[in-house]
């Protein structure tokens, strides 16, 4: 495969185009379904043996997983670390339940 130039702007532009067609595509899951359907549509138009199409689909599935994992990893790295817990404090006094 060639070097892809994926960016947040490209993804947003694609989602905007799909949302123009179907407002429910504001949901990333719906947008993902449209994008998968487009891939299937394009592959369905290709003249190639069925086994080769299956291999391409399997490779694309693995590629999708790789990209999703990479984006999640980058997202985690971009988050600031959680603040340290407050230092322990000494307790004092005697607690007595109300009667």
Secondary structure as GFF3:
##gff-version 3
##sequence-region A 1 99
A	DSSP	alpha_helix	8	21	.	.	.	ID=ss1
A	DSSP	three_ten_helix	23	26	.	.	.	ID=ss2
A	DSSP	alpha_helix	28	44	.	.	.	ID=ss3
A	DSSP	alpha_helix	50	78	.	.	.	ID=ss4
###
